[in-house]
Amino acid sequence: MDKILDYTIIIGIFASIAMIFFLLVYIVKKPSIFDKLIASDLLAMPLICLIVLVSIYYKTFSYVSLILIIAIICLVGTIVTAKFLAKKEVFSDDTK
């Protein structure tokens, strides 16, 4: 039974790597900044899946903090980029 689990994890790792590659190609090919924003936000999911699968394969919990850091950076980056694209400014100056 361990062989089947190992093969499934390895197939999942390769699928995550392929998805990351295709999303990077999509980011480079699309001219619209909104498509690039969505693809870069979507890029975090296969990256997190890849880290989880590697963590399961090596039977360790030491990568959990890395997963949380990637999720927080992706969330903040998406919010800041969307706010910039909507208002053309990230921080509003209320002293005017």
Beta strands, then each sheet from edge to edge (+ up, - down):
end
